[in-house]
Amino acid sequence: MKNGALVVLKKELARFFGDKRLFFTTVIMPGLLIFVMYNVMGNVMQDNLSSKMTAVSEVYAVDIPDGLKSLFESGALKVTVISEDEIEDAKNKIKEKNIAACVVFPKGFQDFVNNFKPYKRAQNVPNVEVYYSTADIESSSAYSRIVDLLDLYESDACNVFDINFASTAEEQQKYNVATDEQTTGTLLASLLPMLLMTLMYSSCMALAPESIAGEKERGTFATLLITPVPREQIALGKVLALSCMALLSGLSNFLGTFLSLPALMGSVAEEAESEFSVAVYTAKEYALLIVVILSTVIMFVTIISVLSTIAKTVKEASTLTLPLMMAVMFIGFSAMYNSDPKQEIMWYLIPVYNSVQSMIGIFSFSASAVNILVTAGINLAVSAFGMIVLRVLFNNERVMFAR
């Protein structure tokens, strides 16, 4: 590295690490906030799931058979028998969230079930009416339990055949051939690429505009430009320093996210009846991820530095970088709808999209080393082109001294 760029790099890093408030708000606080926030969210989701599974909901029932009443009560439903004349009143109570649901059985329901012949096609089967409210979480949960219990009752009353019969949840799990590793990979491949891309870009955007557009706005950049250091070396030193800062900030965000995943994803894994653990990833996956993150951060820093150089103020720089942030978030969201990475190499020639696809491949254990290298190469090529543009801008007096 040339001496000029090294001097600028040391100056920027000294300013960054010397300002304790800046270092804390940029590196420590984001990861800490993410860790706390995601843990709280995960615990709240877990508590809500547990409360839904154990809460007893009050339901009204009309002409309910004794056997079904016992089945309902075993499913955490407190049944109160009412007459047909009280149905409208029950509906109002559901709207007012005083009760969870009202189940109306037709006349002769039990006789029909007792006399049903499974080998004869029934033309007119009884219709069980279940009134509930989607505006009430408890009511919706009670409705789901009622439907499941009625399906169970129907299969017991007329059991022609079973599908994946199991007496316990452990026995039921044997039909699911997916491993815990695959389940974890699928969950993270659909979530983390979007989070990481957004966090990395946010870290770069929080630092680059202030370092370049901020110095132009304050007039301190002019002092730096009149030094004997070549301007292309100033640009290189700025980009390298900003990349180091952004990597530290991104690493903090990544650690905060990664360490909070067990709490955040625990309820999702529990609903899927699977174990969730980030310990399934090896040094290989982490090494590939570092390559992708490093090349992506350098690319983001270079692009934002170019936009910050064009801008006259930090506010204008933030405005110029906003559309790119929206694009990064939009591309990141694509992982949530397709957790299978593209295998064709042409997809990895597209900046930003290639990083998302590479992360999907890494988290789902299906990454190609060739595609990862192509991604890193394309990102660094974009960064190199950005450095050329940045050099031209730094040598343009109208751009650098525009006020």
N, C-alpha and C positions, 0 to 999 in steps of 0.2 A: 504494500500500500504506500502511496506517495506521502511525503511528509505533510503537505498541505491538507489533504483529506484526513490524515491522522490527527492533526491539530484541531480541526473542526470537530472531529468525532470526540476527542477528549473534552473539548469545550462543552459540547452539548450534553455528554454524559455527566460531566461535573455539575452542570446546572441542574440536571434531572435528579441526580442522587444527592446533591447538596441541599435541595429544597425538600425538606422532610414532609411538608404538607402536600406538595405535588406528588412525591413518591407514594405517600400513604393513600391519597385519593385515586391514584392511577393504578397502583399495583396491589396494595393490600385490601383496600375497602371493597372494590368490585367483587373479588373472589369471596370475601367474607360475607358480603350481602347476599350473593347468590347461594352460598352454602346454607346460610340461615333461612333464607326465603324458601328454597326448595325443600329443606328439611321440614319446615313448618307446613308447607303445602302437602308434602307426603304424609306427615302425621295426621293432618286434618282429613285427607282423603282416606287414610287407613281407619281413622275413627268413624268417619261417615259410613264406610263399608261395613265395619263391625256393628255399628248401631242399627244399620238396615237389616243385618242378618239376625239380630237378637231382639229388636224392638217388637212389642206386641201391638198390633193395630186392631182397632175396633171396627167390626163390620156388621151390618144388618143383613138378615137373610129371611126370605119368604119361602115357606114350604120346603125347608131344607131337610133331607133325610137324616136320621140319627147317625148313620155311619159316616156321612159326609161332614156332619157337624164335629164329630170327634176328630176327623182327619184335618179339618180346618184349624181346630184348636191346637193340634200337634204342630201345625205350621205357623205358630206365633200369630194366630188370628183369634181375637175374642169375638165370638158370635153371639149376637142378640137376635132372637126370633121376633119378627114383626108380621103384621097382617098386610094384605094387599092395599088396604085403605091408607096405610102409612108410607107407601112408596114415595109419594111426592114430598112428604116431609123429610124422608131419608135423603132425597136428592138435594134438598136445600141444606141439610146438615153437611153433606159432602162439599157443597160449594163454600160453606162457611168453615170448612176444615174441622168440624166437630167429630166426624167419623171418617174412616178411610174409604169405604165402599159399601155398596148394597147389591146383594146377589138375589136374583128372583128366579126360582125354579118353577117350571110349569106344572100344572096339575097332572097327576099320574106319572110323574117322572120316575119314581122308584119302581112302580109296576112295569114301566117300559123297560127299564134296565134289567129287572129280574127276569122278564119274559123274552128278552132279546135273543134272537137266534143268529149267531155270527155267519152262518152259511146262507142266510136269506138277506137280500138287499132291502134295506128299509127305505120306504119312500118318504115318509114324514117323520123325521126325528125331532125330539123335543129340543127347544132352544133355551139355553140358560142365559139370562140377561145379567150383565155385570156393569153396574154404574160406578164410575170413578172420575177423578179429576186429574188431568195432566198438569194443572197449575199447582198441585200439591205433591211434593216428592214422596211423602209417606203414602199417599193415595196411589200413586203410580207404582210404588214398590209393592203395595198390598195387591194391586191388580195383577202384577206379574206372578206373585205367589199363588193367588187364587187360580189363575189359568194353569199354572204348573200342577197344582193339586188336582184340578178337574181332569187334566190330561192323565195324571197318575190313576185317578179313580176310574176313568174310562178304560184305560189299558187293563186294570185289574178286573173290571166287570166283563170285558170282552177281549181277552188276550189271545189274538190269533197268532201273533209272532212277536218276538222281541228284537230290538236293535241295540247291540252292545250292552247286553244285560250285565249288571254288576250290583252287588249288594252294598259295596262301600266305594268311597271316592278313590281309594287306593287301587281297587280292582278296575275301576273305570279308566284310570290313568294308563293302564297297559295298552289301550287301543290307540293312544297318542304316541306315534313313533318319533316325534320330534324330541331331540335331546334338550337339556337345559341350556347347553351352549348355543344351540340354534335359536331357542326362544329368546335368550338374552341378546343374541346378535340381531335378530329381527326387530326387537324393540328399540335397541340403540341405533340401528341403521336408519330407522324412520324418524328418530328424534334428534340425535346429536349433530348430524351434518348441518341442519338449519341453525341450531344453537351456536355451534362453533363458528360458522361463517359469519353470523350476525355479531358475535362477540369479538371476533378478530377484526372485522371491519370497524366496529364501534371503537375499539382500542386505537386503531390507526387514525380514525377521524378525530379522536379526542386529542391527539398529540400533534399531527402534521400541520393542521391549519394554524395552530398557535405558534409553532416553531418557525414557519415561513411567513404566512400572511400576517401573523401577529407582530413579527419583527419589522415587516414592511410598514405596518400601520403605526408602530411606535417610532419608526425612523432609525432603528438601530441596525437594520440590515445594510444601510448605506455605509456605515462604518466598517462593516465586515467586508464589503465589496471593494473598498479602496485599499485594503491590505494587499501585500505582494502575492498572496495565495491565489493561484489560478481559479477562476470561477467554476470550472468543471470539477475541481477538487473540493470546492466548497459544497457543490451540489452532491458529490459522492459522499462527503463526510456527513452531510445532513441526512441523506437517505439511510446510511449505515447506522447512525445514531438513533434515528427514529425507528428503524427496524428492531434494534435491540430493546428500545423502550416498549414498543408495541408487543414484542415477543414476551417480555416480562409481564405486561398487563394481560395479554392473552393467556399466558401460562397460569396466572392467578385465576382468571375466569374459568379456564379449563379444569383446574384442580377443584375449584369450588363446585362446579357442575358435576364432575366425576365422583367426588366424595359424597355428594348428596343424592346420587342416583339410587342407591339401595333404598333410601327412605321415600324418594319420589316415585320409583317404579315398583315398590313393594306391593302396593294394592293392585296394580295392573297384573303383575305376575300371579298374585293370589287368585284373581278372577280367572286367569288362564290355567290355574292349578299347576303351576310350574315354579321352579326355583330361579331366582334372579341373583346373579353374582357377576361383578366386573372382574373377578379373579380368573375368568375363563380366557382372558387375553394374555398373550405371551410377549416376550421382548420383541419378537418379530413384528407384531401388529403395532406396538408402540413406536418402533423405529420407523416403520413406513408412515405412521401418522405424523411423526416429527418432520419427516421430509416434506410431506404435503403442507403442513402448517407453516413451516419455515418459508417455502417458496411462495405460498399464498400471501403471507404477511409482507414479504418483500415487494410483491407485485402491488398489493393494496397501498403500501406506503409510497411507492413510486408514483402511482396514478394520482393519489391524493396530493402528493407534493407538487405534481404538475398543475393540478387545479388550484392549489393554494398559491402557487407562483403567479398564476394568471390573475387571481383575485387581488383586490386592493385592501380588503379588510377581512378579519376573521369571520364576520357575519356573512360576507359574500362568499368566502371559501366554503363555509358550511352549507350555504344554499346550493353551490355548484356540486358539492359531493352528495347531496340528498338523493337525486335521481339514481345515482350509482348504488347507494345503500338500498333503495327500494328494489333495484334489479337483483342485488345480492340476496336479499330476503326472499324474493319471489323464486329465484333459482333454488335457494335452500329449502323452500317449502316443497319442491318437487320430490324430495326424499321421503316425505310423509305419505305420498301416494304411490310410491314404487320403491320398495326396499331391496330390489334386485338390481345390481349395478349393470351398466352397459358393458359388453365385452368387446365390441368393435372399437378399434383404435381411433377411428375418426371422431368419436365423441370426446376423446381426451385431447383433441386439438383446440377445443373451445375453452377459452379462459373462464374461470369461475365455475362453469358447469363441470369442467374436468375435476376440479377440487372436490366438488360435492359427490360426484360419481366415485372418486377414489376413496373418500371417507365411507361411503356406503359399502364399497367392496371390503375395506379394512374391518369395519364393525360387523359385517356379515360373514367374515372368514372366506371371502371369495375374491380377494384382491389379486390382480395380476401385477407382478413386479415390473413388467414392461410398461403397462399402462401408468403405473405410479411414476416411473422415470420419465415417460412422455409428458405427464402432467407437470412434473417439476421443471422439465426442459422448456415447456411452453410458457409457464409462469415466469421463469427467469428470462426468457426471450422477450416477453412483454415488458419486464422490468428493464432490460437493457435498452429497448426502444424508448421507454419512458425516460431513461437517463440521457439519451441523445436529445430528446425533446427538452428536457430540463436544462441541459447544457446550452441549447440554443436560446432558451428563455432567459437564463442567467446572463447571457452576453447581450441581451437586448435591453438597452438603456430605457426605452419607453415602457417596457414591462416592469423592470425592476424599480424604477423611480416614479411610477405612476402614483398620483395622490388623489 
